[in-house]
Amino acid sequence: MKFLEEMERTLLDQIEKLNDDSIASDPEQARLMIDRSKAIGGLAQQVTEINKLKLDVYKEANANGGIYEKFLGIESK
């Protein structure tokens, strides 16, 4: 969860930077910020998809009485 919280803070920080009107005075800086934001957004999308997949795997393992836990590398608590 800590990683997801850090990712959320990074995304919110990036939104704040993009919302800063001062970057409009330097077109090159604005272009770099936009490109960086696109890259961060793409990576965040991938992390989100990976976590959705992990959640689906965990749900499936639990729905089947935990018989797949060892096979899927999920440790029981």
N, C-alpha and C positions, 0 to 999 in steps of 0.2 A: 504493500500500500504506500510505503514511503516514496517509492519511485514514481508512482502515479501522481502523488501530491506534488512532487518536485516538477514533474512534467506539466501539470496544471499551472503551477506558478510561472514556469518558463513561458508557457503559451500566453498567459495573462500579461506578463512583462513584455512580450513581443508585441501584443496588441497595443499596449500603452505606448511603446516606442513608435509604432506605426501611426498612432493617433497624434503624435507630436508634430505640430505644424512647422517646426523649425527645419525638419528634414526636407521640406519642399523647396527650400532656398538652394539646396545643392542636389541637382538632378542625379548625379552619380551616386551620392550617398543614399538617396531615395531608392534608386534602382537596386543597390546592394542590400538595403533593408528589406525590400520587397522579395528579392531572390532568397535571402536568408529565411524570411518568414515562410515562403513556399516550401523550402527544404525542411524547416522545423515542422510545419504542418503535415508534410508527407510522412516524416518519421513518426510523428504522433499518431497518425492514422494507422501505420503499421503496428505500433505498440498496442493500440486499441484492438486491432484485429487479432493479434496474438493473445491478448488477455481474454477476448471473447471466446477464442478457440479453447484456451485453458479452462474457462468456466464451463463450456459445453462438455469437454472431456470429463471434468469433475462431476458434473451433473449426471452424465451417462454412467460413470463408474458407480455412483451412489444409487442410481435407479436400478442397477443390476446387482444389488446386494454386495457391492464392493469386490466382485470376483475379478474385475479387470485392474484393480489398483496396482498390483505388483507389475503387471504387464505394461501399464501406462506410466510407471515410475511415480505414482502418487502414494505418498506415505500416509498411513492411517494415524489418527491422533488418539 
